[in-house]
Amino acid sequence: MMNQPIAIVTGSSSGFGLLTVLELAKAGFHVIATMRNIPKGNTLLQEAMKYKLELKITLHELDVTSESSIKVLTETVRKLGRVDVLVNNAGYAGGGFVEEIPLEEYRKQFETNVFGVIAVTQTVLPYMRQQKSGKIINVSSISGRVSFPGLSPYCASKHALEGWSESLRLEMKPFGIEVALVEPGSFKTNIWSTGRQVTTSSPKSPYFETMNKLEKYISSGEAGFGDPKAVAQKIAEIAIIKEPDFRYPIGKGVNITIRLKNSIPWKIWETFLFKKINRIKS
């Protein structure tokens, strides 16, 4: 292991995380694949065996919201003595309408998508700083640039991640540490199914009809969702670039959506959004 560059990937049991572990292993890294439930790592190891990569992957139990779990990770990093790449991928999507979402749900969303990222990053920074090298790649979302109704916990957490990452990049640049954001649009992962936690509206709710439209709007586009392997390959590419850019929007229509939002007056933008949503019959 010590003869190979070392990468840590959070949320590795499925989706972008699982595929990123494989791509980094293919690129020559020894990957510490972290996940909350180690038995779920069997799928990853089975995929790794297809490419004879299993010896380049070490499973590590990690709950990014648990202080004791972070302490174990800190000890693991101390024993490794170096970390070359950290991919902060663990996260989920919280949804619902603001009036109906308990404050605790917002706290849970931020604990995973923001504070968990900060906690894991703090474990590797001393080693990267001493090395005068390293890359921190944070998996954000188009929702970190463009907000949508019914997804305020998720959008707020990704906007916070983007702002924090910008500060981190400026702080770490003098030490030779690069920070980058990957901003996927809609891909075929579980983030919009088992990875989504929605505070549902009752049939008597004033938001019930709109929520149904939003659910159907998301599901109506599933056929056009991208292959998540493209995101994993982009992350692996960033991991070996000497001086990566800061933001990497990726996915069908993502760049156009961001440019459109930033270039037209707000009233026109929200009218455009509502027209798209209202085309869906509840």
WOLIN-V908785 format. One record per residue. N is the residue number from 1. RES is the residue in one letter. PSI is psi in whole degrees, -180 to 180 (NA if undefined). BURIAL is b if it has 24 or more other ideal C-beta (glycine too) atoms within 12 Angstrom, else e. Layout:
# WOLIN-V908785
{{N RES PSI BURIAL} {N RES PSI BURIAL}}
This chain:
# WOLIN-V908785
{{1 M -39 e} {2 M -15 e} {3 N -1 e} {4 Q 149 e} {5 P 147 b} {6 I 133 b} {7 A 144 b} {8 I 132 b} {9 V 126 b} {10 T 155 b} {11 G 51 b} {12 S 3 b} {13 S -15 b} {14 S 176 b} {15 G -141 b} {16 F -40 b} {17 G -50 b} {18 L -48 b} {19 L -34 b} {20 T -40 b} {21 V -46 b} {22 L -44 b} {23 E -39 b} {24 L -39 b} {25 A -41 b} {26 K -32 b} {27 A 1 b} {28 G 5 e} {29 F 150 b} {30 H 124 b} {31 V 126 b} {32 I 104 b} {33 A 108 b} {34 T 149 b} {35 M 158 b} {36 R -39 b} {37 N 106 e} {38 I -40 e} {39 P -28 e} {40 K -12 b} {41 G -8 b} {42 N -38 e} {43 T -44 b} {44 L -47 b} {45 L -36 b} {46 Q -41 e} {47 E -40 b} {48 A -37 b} {49 M -30 e} {50 K -30 e} {51 Y 10 e} {52 K 46 e} {53 L 2 b} {54 E -30 e} {55 L -11 e} {56 K 6 b} {57 I 131 b} {58 T 124 b} {59 L 141 b} {60 H 126 b} {61 E 128 b} {62 L 126 b} {63 D 111 b} {64 V -13 b} {65 T 0 b} {66 S 123 e} {67 E -41 e} {68 S -36 e} {69 S -39 b} {70 I -37 b} {71 K -39 e} {72 V -42 e} {73 L -42 b} {74 T -42 b} {75 E -39 e} {76 T -44 b} {77 V -38 b} {78 R -42 e} {79 K -37 e} {80 L -40 b} {81 G -11 e} {82 R 154 b} {83 V 128 b} {84 D -32 b} {85 V 135 b} {86 L 126 b} {87 V 109 b} {88 N 98 b} {89 N -24 b} {90 A 134 b} {91 G 171 b} {92 Y 171 b} {93 A 115 b} {94 G 138 b} {95 G 180 b} {96 G -179 b} {97 F 140 b} {98 V -45 e} {99 E -27 e} {100 E -7 b} {101 I 121 b} {102 P 144 e} {103 L -34 e} {104 E -31 e} {105 E -37 b} {106 Y -42 b} {107 R -44 e} {108 K -41 b} {109 Q -45 b} {110 F -32 b} {111 E -41 b} {112 T -55 b} {113 N -20 b} {114 V -64 b} {115 F -33 b} {116 G -41 b} {117 V -45 b} {118 I -46 b} {119 A -46 b} {120 V -42 b} {121 T -39 b} {122 Q -24 b} {123 T -28 b} {124 V -20 b} {125 L -44 b} {126 P -37 e} {127 Y -42 b} {128 M -39 b} {129 R -42 e} {130 Q -36 e} {131 Q -24 e} {132 K 35 e} {133 S 162 e} {134 G 159 b} {135 K 136 b} {136 I 117 b} {137 I 114 b} {138 N 126 b} {139 V 106 b} {140 S -133 b} {141 S 161 b} {142 I -24 b} {143 S -9 b} {144 G -8 b} {145 R -29 b} {146 V 120 b} {147 S 154 b} {148 F 150 b} {149 P 148 b} {150 G 2 b} {151 L 31 b} {152 S -38 b} {153 P -46 b} {154 Y -49 b} {155 C -43 b} {156 A -41 b} {157 S -38 b} {158 K -34 b} {159 H -41 b} {160 A -42 b} {161 L -40 b} {162 E -45 b} {163 G -43 e} {164 W -42 b} {165 S -36 b} {166 E -46 e} {167 S -44 e} {168 L -42 b} {169 R -45 b} {170 L -33 e} {171 E -37 e} {172 M -20 b} {173 K -44 e} {174 P -17 e} {175 F 8 e} {176 G 13 e} {177 I 129 b} {178 E 140 b} {179 V 132 b} {180 A 151 b} {181 L 134 b} {182 V 128 b} {183 E 81 b} {184 P 151 b} {185 G -134 b} {186 S 119 b} {187 F 163 b} {188 K 72 b} {189 T -179 b} {190 N 8 e} {191 I -32 b} {192 W 9 b} {193 S -97 e} {194 T -20 e} {195 G 6 b} {196 R 132 b} {197 Q 105 b} {198 V 133 b} {199 T 104 b} {200 T 150 e} {201 S 141 b} {202 S 160 e} {203 P -23 e} {204 K -5 e} {205 S 143 e} {206 P -12 e} {207 Y -1 b} {208 F -48 e} {209 E -43 e} {210 T -40 b} {211 M -41 b} {212 N -42 e} {213 K -42 b} {214 L -41 b} {215 E -45 b} {216 K -32 e} {217 Y -44 b} {218 I -48 b} {219 S -28 e} {220 S -23 e} {221 G 2 e} {222 E -34 e} {223 A -27 e} {224 G 5 e} {225 F 146 b} {226 G 167 b} {227 D 119 e} {228 P -17 b} {229 K -30 b} {230 A -37 b} {231 V -43 b} {232 A -41 b} {233 Q -37 b} {234 K -42 b} {235 I -44 b} {236 A -36 b} {237 E -46 b} {238 I -37 b} {239 A -26 b} {240 I -4 b} {241 I 138 e} {242 K -49 e} {243 E 84 e} {244 P 157 b} {245 D 174 e} {246 F -49 b} {247 R 139 b} {248 Y 84 b} {249 P 140 b} {250 I 137 b} {251 G 161 b} {252 K 121 e} {253 G 0 e} {254 V -50 b} {255 N -41 e} {256 I -43 e} {257 T -45 b} {258 I -45 b} {259 R -42 e} {260 L -48 e} {261 K -39 b} {262 N -12 e} {263 S -13 e} {264 I 157 e} {265 P 148 e} {266 W -43 e} {267 K -36 e} {268 I -40 e} {269 W -47 e} {270 E -32 e} {271 T -42 e} {272 F -45 e} {273 L -47 b} {274 F -36 e} {275 K -41 e} {276 K -45 e} {277 I -43 b} {278 N -11 e} {279 R -23 e} {280 I 129 e} {281 K 132 e} {282 S NA e}}
